[in-house]
Amino acid sequence: QLSMVSKFVSEEGIAPAIHKLGSKKWENAKSRARKQIELVAEDLIKLYAERSLRKGIAFDADNTWQQEMEDSFIYEDTPDQASAAKEIKADMENDTPMERLLCGDVGFGKTEVAIRAAFKAVMSGWQVAVLVPTTLLAEQHFLVFKERLAQYPIRISMFSRFRSQSNLKKDVVKLAAGQIDIAIGTHRLFSKDIKYKKLGLLIIDEEHRFGVRHKDKLRKMKSNVDTLYMSATPIPRTMYMALSKLKELSLIRTSPKARLPIRTVIVPWDKDVIKDAIAREVDRGGQVFFVHNRVQTIDSIVTELRKLLPNVTFGVGHGQLPERQLEAVTLDFAHHKFDVLVATTIIESGIDIPNANTIIVNRSDMFGLAQLYQIRGRVGRSNRRAYAYLIIPPKMQEDARRRLETLIEYESLGSGYQIAMRDMELRGAGSLLGTKQSGVINSIGFNYYNRLLSKAIENIQAEKPKAEWIEDEPQKLERIRIESDHYFPESYISSEKERLEIYRKMLAFTSKEQYEALEQELKDRFGSVPEQANTAIQYYKLRMLTSKAGLESLKMKKGNVILEFENKKLPARNKMMQLVERFKYPVKFDTIKTFKMSFEIFKDKDDIRFQLLEKSLEIVEYYLSIS
C-alpha cells in the first residue's frame, strides 16, 4: 500500500493534525480544500487554456546554419544539455505557445541552450527578448551571446542602466522597426516605450527575482509568445507548475566533465580561518569573493581584511555605487586586476569568473536557501576544487540552521532541483496565482494538495461537471499471498530511503520489461540479487499481472495456486478450457462465494515456494495472453 502513502509537506513548524481514518474531520478538511482548489484550478486553467487555444508560433525546422552554430560549441554537450535543447526546439516547432522551465544548476550550460533557442527564433524571422534580473547579468549575457553568434548577421542589443540614454533611444527605435533581433535587458524591457515589431521568443533568467508587478506585465507581454524560463533554483510556485505539467520541465543534472563539487564549510567568525582561506586561494593564483550584505559596514570589513592580509589586493562592489563604477569594479575583477572582491548580494546571479574558486559568506544565516545556493554557485566554474565558507553568528535561529544544513546535505553538483523542493518545505508553498492557499496546504499537506489540484485540472480539461471533482480513490488492493519472504535485505541495500524508493518504483511499473531493467540496474549498483530480493521482484510483477487480469486474489498454499475471480469479471468458458489444457495440472473449481480455480502444482514436496511463485507467474501471464 506504499503508493497510498506520501510525505506530509507544509510550512515550516506546522504539525499535521492527525484524524481517525474515515472520520468526518478528515472528510471536512478535504471538502474545504476541494472548494479552494476549485477556484485556483479554474484560474490556472483559464490562463493556460487561453494560451493553448491561442495559435502560437510554429518556428522553422533547423537549417544548416543552426547545425553549424551548434557544432561550433567549444565544449562537448552533456547528455542532459542535448536533450533539453531538443525538447525546447520541438516545443518551438509546435504551434502551441511554449511554457517551459529549464532547471539546470549554476554553470551547467543553460545559457548555451538558450542561445540555441534564440538563434532558431531569429532564423525563423522573429525577435527574441532575454529578460534578466540584474544589470551585471545583462552585461554578461550580452557579451556571451555576442561572442557566440559573432559570425552570423544577428543584431544584438543590451537595454540596461550601463548604457547612455542617447544610445538607448536609438535602440528603442531600431527594436520597433525590427532592426534588432535579440534584446537583452533588465526590467527596462517592461518600459512603455519598448515595442517589438515581431516578438517570437521570451527567455526569462532567474524568474524568482522579479516582483509580482513585473510578472503581471510579463503575462500580458507573452500571451502567444513562446516562453523559456531558466533557473538553478526555481521558486516553489514555478516548481509546482512545472511538476503539474502546466509548464513543461527540462532538467540539466549532469555536470560538465572535470567539474568538482564545491566543498562547503560552516564556521563561526574566525580571523585565522578567513586569513587561511583567502591566502590559500591567492597562493594558487585564484581569486576570492567575500560577501557582506550590509553597505553601511562594508568599508570597515575591507579595512579589517586589509590589516589581516596586507599583501592581498581588494575591490568593493555594491548596488549603491554609480553604475559605471560598479561595472568597472566587476570587469577589473574579471580581468584579475585585484584578488578579493568584497561585495553585497549583487554578485548573486550571473557574474561568471572561472578563476574565482573560494567564496566567503558573512552572516550566512541571514540569507534564503535559494539565495545561498546561487551565491555559492559563483565559484567552482572550472576544473579546480572550489570552497565555500559560510560564516555564522554564535547564536542562530532554528530555521536558519536548517537552511544551512540543507546546503551541506545537497553538496553534490546538480542539486538545485532538490534544493528548490526543500525550499518549498521551508518557506511554505505560499500563494498560487495570488490566491492565498497556505491554510489549505497546511491542513492537507502539499503533496495531497497537488494530487487534488492535478485531478481538478484534469476534470475541467475533460469538461466534466464540478460534481465530479474528486480525487482518485485508492486502487483496490489485490490480495496476493505467497509463502516466502519477499523484501530487500538491509545487507543488500543499506539505505532505507533507497529501498523504499525501489518498492515505490515497482508499484508504478506497468510492464515486464520495466522489472527486467530494474533487475539489471540492481545488479550493476549493488551486485548479484539475493533470494529474498528476487522473490520481492517476482511478487511485485505478479501483483501487476493479477491487477491486469482483473483477479480478486491469488494465493499459494501447500503446493497449490488458487485464482479467485470477481463475480462481475468471470472468465469466459474457452479461456478456462485453454488454461486447463495448457498446464495439465489437477484442477478444482469452487463456486460457493466467488469463483475459484485451484491448480495442484506440487504434491507432498518441501521447499518449493520459489518454483510455486514462478508457476503462478506463468499461469497468470498465459491467462492474459488468451484472447
C-alpha positions in Angstrom: 0.0 0.0 0.0 3.1 2.2 -0.3 1.5 4.1 -3.2 -1.2 5.5 -0.8 1.4 7.0 1.5 3.2 10.3 0.7 5.2 12.7 2.8 3.3 15.5 4.6 4.9 18.7 3.4 3.7 22.1 4.8 5.0 25.3 6.1 8.0 25.1 8.5 6.9 24.4 12.1 3.3 23.3 11.2 2.5 19.9 12.7 -0.1 17.9 10.8 -3.5 17.3 12.6 -4.0 13.6 13.0 -7.5 12.4 12.1 -9.1 9.0 12.7 -9.4 7.1 9.4 -12.9 7.5 7.9 -13.7 10.3 10.4 -15.8 13.3 9.5 -13.0 15.7 10.4 -10.7 14.5 7.6 -13.6 14.4 5.1 -14.4 18.1 6.0 -10.8 19.1 5.6 -10.8 17.5 2.2 -14.0 19.1 1.1 -12.8 22.6 2.3 -9.6 22.0 0.3 -11.6 21.0 -2.8 -13.6 24.2 -2.7 -10.4 26.3 -2.6 -8.7 24.2 -5.2 -11.7 24.6 -7.5 -11.1 28.4 -7.6 -7.4 28.1 -8.1 -7.8 25.4 -10.8 -10.3 27.4 -12.8 -7.9 30.4 -12.7 -4.9 28.3 -13.7 -6.9 26.6 -16.4 -8.2 29.8 -17.8 -4.7 31.3 -18.0 -3.1 28.3 -19.7 -6.2 27.3 -21.7 -6.1 30.8 -23.3 -2.5 30.1 -24.3 -3.1 26.7 -25.6 -6.2 27.7 -27.6 -4.4 30.8 -29.0 -2.4 29.9 -32.0 1.3 30.2 -31.1 4.3 30.4 -33.5 5.5 27.4 -35.3 9.2 28.1 -35.8 11.0 26.7 -38.8 12.9 23.4 -38.5 16.6 23.6 -38.0 18.6 24.8 -41.0 22.2 24.4 -42.0 23.3 27.5 -40.0 21.6 26.2 -36.9 23.5 22.9 -37.2 26.8 24.8 -37.8 26.2 27.1 -34.9 25.5 24.2 -32.5 28.6 22.2 -33.8 30.8 25.2 -33.1 30.2 25.0 -29.3 33.7 24.6 -27.9 32.7 22.1 -25.2 31.1 18.7 -25.6 27.3 18.8 -24.9 26.4 16.9 -21.7 23.6 14.4 -22.4 21.1 16.5 -20.4 22.1 19.6 -22.3 21.5 17.9 -25.6 18.1 16.5 -24.6 17.0 19.9 -23.1 17.9 21.7 -26.4 16.0 19.0 -28.3 12.9 19.3 -26.2 12.9 23.1 -26.4 13.3 23.2 -30.2 10.5 20.6 -30.6 8.2 22.8 -28.5 9.2 25.8 -30.7 8.3 24.0 -33.9 4.9 23.2 -32.5 2.2 25.9 -32.9 1.1 25.9 -29.3 2.8 28.6 -27.2 5.7 27.1 -25.3 5.8 27.3 -21.5 9.0 25.5 -20.5 11.2 25.7 -17.4 14.8 24.9 -17.9 16.1 23.9 -14.4 19.9 23.4 -14.5 22.5 24.0 -11.9 24.7 27.1 -11.8 27.3 26.7 -14.6 25.8 23.6 -16.2 25.3 25.3 -19.6 21.7 26.7 -19.5 22.9 29.8 -21.4 24.1 27.7 -24.3 20.7 26.0 -24.6 19.1 29.5 -24.5 21.4 30.8 -27.3 20.4 27.9 -29.5 16.7 28.6 -28.9 17.2 32.3 -29.6 19.2 31.5 -32.8 16.4 29.3 -34.0 13.8 32.1 -33.4 15.9 34.6 -35.3 16.5 32.2 -38.2 12.7 31.9 -38.5 12.4 35.7 -38.8 11.3 36.5 -35.2 12.7 38.8 -32.5 13.9 37.5 -29.1 13.7 39.2 -25.7 16.1 38.0 -22.9 15.0 39.2 -19.5 17.4 39.2 -16.6 17.2 40.5 -13.0 20.4 42.5 -12.8 22.4 44.9 -14.9 25.6 42.8 -14.4 23.8 39.7 -15.6 22.5 41.6 -18.6 26.1 42.7 -19.4 27.4 39.1 -19.1 24.6 37.6 -21.3 25.2 40.3 -23.9 28.9 39.5 -24.1 28.3 35.7 -24.2 25.5 36.0 -26.9 27.6 38.4 -28.9 30.7 36.2 -28.8 28.8 33.0 -29.5 26.9 34.5 -32.5 29.7 36.7 -33.9 30.0 35.0 -37.2 26.3 35.4 -38.0 24.4 38.5 -39.2 22.4 38.8 -36.0 21.9 42.2 -34.3 22.1 42.0 -30.5 21.5 45.0 -28.2 21.5 45.5 -24.4 18.9 47.6 -22.6 20.2 48.5 -19.1 21.4 51.3 -16.9 25.0 50.6 -18.1 24.2 52.4 -21.4 23.8 56.0 -22.2 20.3 57.4 -22.8 21.1 58.6 -26.3 22.2 55.1 -27.4 19.2 53.5 -25.7 16.8 55.8 -27.5 18.3 54.9 -30.9 18.0 51.1 -30.0 14.4 51.6 -28.9 13.6 52.9 -32.4 15.5 50.1 -34.1 13.7 47.5 -31.9 10.3 48.7 -33.0 11.5 48.8 -36.7 12.6 45.2 -36.4 16.3 46.1 -36.8 17.3 44.4 -33.6 17.0 40.6 -33.4 17.9 39.9 -29.8 17.2 42.4 -27.0 18.9 41.6 -23.7 17.9 43.6 -20.7 16.6 44.1 -17.1 13.1 45.3 -16.3 13.9 48.2 -18.6 12.3 45.8 -21.2 9.0 46.4 -19.4 9.0 50.1 -20.1 6.2 51.7 -22.0 8.4 52.9 -24.8 9.6 49.4 -25.7 7.8 48.0 -28.7 8.7 44.9 -30.7 8.0 44.5 -34.4 7.7 40.7 -34.2 8.4 39.2 -30.8 8.5 35.4 -31.0 10.5 34.1 -28.0 10.8 35.4 -24.5 13.7 34.0 -22.3 13.5 34.8 -18.6 16.5 34.1 -16.5 16.1 33.7 -12.7 12.4 34.3 -12.8 12.1 34.3 -9.0 14.0 37.6 -8.8 11.1 39.5 -10.5 8.3 41.0 -8.4 4.6 40.4 -8.7 4.1 43.7 -10.6 6.7 42.7 -13.2 5.2 39.3 -13.5 1.8 40.7 -14.3 3.4 42.8 -17.1 5.1 39.7 -18.2 1.8 37.8 -18.5 0.4 40.5 -20.8 3.7 40.5 -22.8 3.7 36.8 -23.5 0.1 35.8 -24.4 1.1 33.8 -27.5 4.8 34.2 -27.4 7.0 31.1 -26.7 8.4 31.4 -23.2 11.5 29.8 -21.7 12.2 30.2 -18.0 15.7 29.5 -16.8 16.7 28.9 -13.1 19.0 27.0 -10.9 16.5 27.2 -8.1 13.0 27.9 -9.3 10.6 29.4 -6.7 8.1 26.9 -5.3 5.2 28.2 -7.4 7.1 27.8 -10.6 8.3 24.5 -9.5 4.8 23.4 -8.7 3.5 24.4 -12.1 6.4 22.5 -13.7 5.5 19.4 -11.7 1.8 19.6 -12.5 2.6 19.8 -16.2 1.2 23.2 -16.8 4.7 24.3 -17.5 7.0 21.6 -19.1 10.2 20.9 -17.3 13.7 20.2 -18.7 16.4 19.2 -16.3 20.1 19.6 -16.7 21.5 17.4 -14.0 24.8 16.3 -15.5 27.8 18.5 -14.7 30.4 19.3 -17.4 33.3 16.9 -17.4 36.1 17.5 -14.9 33.8 19.7 -12.7 34.2 19.1 -9.0 31.5 19.6 -6.3 32.0 22.7 -4.1 33.4 21.9 -0.6 31.1 23.8 1.8 32.1 24.6 5.4 30.1 26.3 8.1 32.3 28.2 10.6 31.9 30.9 13.2 33.7 34.2 12.6 37.4 33.4 13.0 40.1 35.7 11.7 42.6 32.8 11.3 40.2 30.7 9.2 39.3 33.7 6.9 43.0 34.6 6.6 44.0 31.0 5.7 41.1 30.6 3.2 42.0 33.8 1.3 45.7 33.2 1.4 45.4 29.6 0.2 43.3 30.7 -2.8 45.5 33.7 -3.7 48.6 31.5 -3.4 47.3 29.1 -6.1 46.7 32.0 -8.4 42.9 32.2 -7.8 40.5 34.9 -6.6 38.0 35.2 -3.8 34.5 36.5 -3.3 33.7 37.9 0.1 30.0 38.5 0.6 29.0 41.1 3.2 25.4 42.2 2.7 25.4 45.5 4.7 26.5 48.5 2.6 26.8 50.6 5.9 29.6 48.4 7.3 31.2 47.0 4.1 34.1 49.5 4.2 35.0 48.6 7.8 35.1 44.9 6.8 37.5 45.8 3.9 39.7 47.7 6.3 39.8 44.7 8.7 40.7 42.3 5.8 43.4 44.6 4.5 45.0 44.6 8.0 44.8 40.8 8.1 46.3 40.3 4.6 48.4 43.3 3.7 49.8 41.7 0.5 46.4 40.9 -1.0 44.6 43.4 -3.2 40.9 44.2 -2.6 38.0 45.7 -4.5 34.5 46.7 -3.3 31.1 46.3 -5.2 27.6 47.1 -4.1 24.3 48.4 -5.6 24.7 52.0 -4.2 27.8 52.6 -6.3 27.4 54.6 -9.5 26.7 52.2 -12.4 29.9 53.0 -14.3 32.0 52.4 -11.1 30.2 49.1 -10.4 30.8 48.0 -13.9 34.4 49.0 -13.8 35.0 47.1 -10.5 33.3 43.9 -11.9 35.3 44.0 -15.1 38.6 44.6 -13.2 37.9 41.6 -11.0 37.1 39.5 -14.1 40.4 40.6 -15.6 42.2 39.7 -12.4 43.3 43.3 -11.6 42.8 42.5 -7.9 42.4 39.3 -5.7 39.4 39.7 -3.5 36.0 41.2 -4.3 34.1 42.3 -1.2 30.5 42.7 -2.3 26.9 42.6 -1.4 24.5 40.1 -3.0 24.8 42.0 -6.3 27.1 39.1 -7.2 24.2 36.6 -6.5 23.4 35.9 -10.1 25.4 35.9 -13.3 28.9 37.0 -12.6 30.9 34.3 -14.3 34.6 34.3 -13.2 36.1 30.8 -13.6 39.3 32.0 -11.8 37.4 32.7 -8.5 37.2 29.5 -6.6 36.7 30.5 -2.9 33.7 32.3 -1.6 33.2 33.5 2.0 29.7 34.5 3.0 29.5 36.6 6.2 26.3 36.2 8.3 25.1 33.4 6.1 22.2 32.8 8.5 20.5 36.0 7.0 20.1 34.5 3.5 17.3 32.4 2.0 18.1 28.9 0.8 17.7 29.6 -3.0 19.8 32.8 -2.5 22.6 30.9 -0.7 22.6 28.3 -3.3 23.0 30.9 -6.1 25.8 32.7 -4.2 27.7 29.5 -3.6 27.4 28.8 -7.4 29.6 31.8 -8.2 32.6 29.6 -7.6 33.5 26.2 -8.9 33.1 27.0 -12.6 36.4 25.5 -13.7 38.1 22.1 -13.1 39.6 23.3 -9.8 38.2 22.3 -6.4 36.2 25.3 -5.0 35.5 26.2 -1.4 32.5 28.0 0.2 32.9 29.2 3.8 29.5 30.1 5.4 30.2 32.3 8.5 27.6 32.1 11.3 27.0 34.1 14.5 27.4 32.4 17.9 23.6 32.1 18.3 21.3 31.2 15.4 17.6 30.7 14.7 16.4 27.1 14.2 15.1 27.7 10.6 18.4 29.4 9.6 20.4 26.4 10.9 18.1 24.1 9.0 18.7 26.1 5.8 22.4 25.8 6.1 22.2 22.1 6.9 20.2 21.6 3.6 23.0 23.3 1.7 25.6 20.9 3.2 23.2 17.9 2.6 23.0 18.8 -1.1 26.6 19.5 -1.7 26.7 17.4 -4.9 26.6 19.1 -8.3 23.2 19.4 -9.9 21.3 19.6 -6.7 19.4 22.8 -7.5 16.3 20.8 -8.2 16.3 19.2 -4.7 17.2 22.5 -3.1 14.0 24.0 -4.7 12.0 21.1 -3.4 13.4 21.6 0.1 12.9 25.3 -0.2 9.2 24.6 -0.9 9.0 22.8 2.5 10.9 25.5 4.4 9.1 28.5 3.1 5.7 27.0 2.7 4.1 26.6 -0.7 2.7 30.1 -0.4 0.2 31.7 -2.7 -0.7 30.1 -6.1 -1.6 32.8 -8.6 -2.0 35.4 -5.9 -4.7 33.3 -4.0 -3.6 32.6 -0.5 -3.5 28.8 -0.2 -1.3 28.3 2.8 -4.1 27.4 5.2 -5.4 24.7 2.9 -2.0 23.3 2.1 -1.2 23.1 5.8 -4.4 21.3 6.6 -4.0 18.5 4.0 -0.3 18.7 3.1 1.3 19.9 -0.1 1.6 16.5 -1.9 -2.0 15.7 -1.4 -3.0 19.3 -2.4 -1.0 18.8 -5.6 -2.8 15.5 -6.2 -6.2 17.1 -5.8 -5.3 20.0 -7.9 -4.0 17.8 -10.7 -7.2 15.8 -10.6 -9.3 19.0 -10.6 -7.4 20.3 -13.6 -7.8 17.0 -15.5 -11.6 17.1 -14.8 -12.0 20.7 -16.1 -10.0 19.9 -19.2 -12.1 16.8 -19.8 -15.2 19.1 -19.3 -16.6 17.0 -16.5 -19.1 18.6 -14.2 -17.9 20.1 -11.0 -19.7 17.4 -9.1 -17.0 15.0 -10.3 -14.1 17.0 -8.7 -13.0 14.1 -6.5 -9.6 12.6 -6.0 -8.8 9.1 -7.2 -10.0 6.5 -4.8 -7.1 4.3 -3.8 -6.9 1.2 -6.1 -8.4 -1.9 -4.6 -5.7 -3.9 -3.1 -5.1 -7.1 -4.9 -4.7 -9.8 -2.2 -1.7 -11.9 -3.1 -0.5 -14.4 -0.6 2.8 -16.2 -1.0 4.5 -18.4 1.5 8.0 -17.0 1.2 9.8 -13.9 2.4 10.0 -11.1 -0.1 11.9 -7.9 0.7 15.2 -6.2 0.0 17.6 -7.1 2.9 19.5 -4.3 4.6 22.7 -6.2 3.9 22.0 -5.8 0.2 20.7 -2.2 0.1 21.8 -0.4 3.3 19.8 2.9 2.7 16.2 2.7 3.9 15.3 5.6 1.6 16.8 3.8 -1.4 14.8 0.6 -0.5 11.5 2.5 -0.2 12.2 4.2 -3.5 12.6 0.9 -5.2 9.4 -0.5 -3.7 7.5 2.7 -4.8 9.1 2.4 -8.3 7.8 -1.2 -8.7 4.3 -0.3 -7.6 4.2 2.1 -10.6 5.5 -0.4 -13.1 3.2 -1.5 -15.9 5.3 -3.9 -18.0 7.6 -6.9 -17.6 10.4 -5.0 -19.3 10.5 -2.5 -16.5 11.1 -5.2 -14.0 13.9 -6.7 -16.1 15.5 -3.3 -16.4 15.3 -2.9 -12.6 16.9 -6.2 -12.1 19.8 -5.2 -14.3 20.1 -1.9 -12.6 20.2 -3.6 -9.1 23.0 -5.9 -10.3 25.0 -3.0 -11.7 24.6 -1.0 -8.5 24.5 -3.5 -5.6 25.8 -6.8 -7.0 24.0 -10.1 -7.6 20.4 -10.1 -6.3 19.8 -12.2 -3.2 16.9 -14.7 -3.0 14.6 -12.5 -0.8 15.1 -9.6 -3.2 14.5 -11.7 -6.2 11.3 -13.0 -4.6 10.2 -9.4 -3.9 10.7 -8.5 -7.6 8.7 -11.6 -8.7 6.0 -10.8 -6.1 5.5 -7.2 -7.4 5.5 -8.5 -11.0 2.8 -11.0 -10.1 0.8 -8.2 -8.3 0.9 -6.1 -11.5 -0.2 -9.1 -13.7 -3.1 -10.1 -11.4 -4.3 -6.5 -11.5 -4.2 -6.5 -15.3 -6.0 -9.9 -15.3 -8.8 -8.5 -13.0 -8.4 -11.2 -10.4 -9.9 -10.7 -6.9 -6.9 -12.6 -5.3 -4.2 -15.1 -5.9 -3.0 -17.4 -3.1 -0.2 -20.0 -2.9 -0.8 -22.7 -0.4 0.7 -26.1 0.2 1.8 -26.6 -3.4 -1.5 -25.1 -4.9 -2.1 -21.9 -6.8 -5.6 -20.6 -6.3 -7.0 -17.9 -8.6 -10.1 -16.1 -7.3 -12.2 -14.1 -9.8 -14.5 -11.2 -9.2 -18.2 -12.1 -9.6 -18.6 -9.3 -12.1 -15.5 -10.4 -14.1 -15.9 -14.1 -14.5 -13.6 -15.7 -17.2 -15.0 -16.9 -20.5 -15.5 -20.7 -20.7 -13.0 -21.0 -23.6 -10.3 -19.2 -21.5 -10.7 -21.6 -18.7 -10.5 -24.6 -21.0 -7.3 -23.3 -22.6 -5.8 -22.7 -19.2 -6.6 -26.2 -18.0 -5.3 -27.8 -21.3 -2.1 -25.7 -21.3 -0.9 -26.6 -17.8 -2.2 -30.2 -17.3 -2.3 -30.0 -13.5 -5.2 -31.4 -11.5 -7.7 -28.5 -11.2 -10.6 -27.9 -8.7 -13.4 -25.4 -9.1 -15.1 -23.7 -6.2 -18.2 -21.6 -6.7 -19.6 -21.2 -3.1 -18.9 -17.4 -2.6 -16.8 -16.4 -5.5 -15.4 -18.4 -8.5 -12.1 -20.0 -7.7 -9.7 -22.2 -9.8 -7.2 -24.2 -7.8 -4.2 -25.8 -9.6 -2.4 -28.5 -7.7 1.2 -27.9 -8.8 3.3 -29.8 -6.3 2.1 -32.6 -4.1 4.0 -33.5 -0.8 7.1 -31.6 -1.7 9.2 -29.4 0.6 10.8 -26.1 -0.2 9.0 -25.4 -3.5 8.0 -21.9 -2.7 10.0 -20.1 -5.3 9.0 -22.6 -8.0 5.4 -22.0 -7.0 5.8 -18.3 -7.5 7.3 -18.9 -10.9 4.4 -21.2 -11.9 1.9 -18.6 -10.7 3.6 -16.0 -12.9 3.4 -18.5 -15.9 -0.3 -19.2 -15.3 -1.3 -15.5 -15.0 0.8 -14.5 -18.0 -0.7 -17.2 -20.1 -4.2 -16.3 -18.9 -3.6 -12.7 -20.0 -2.3 -13.8 -23.5 -5.5 -15.7 -24.3 -7.7 -13.5 -26.5 
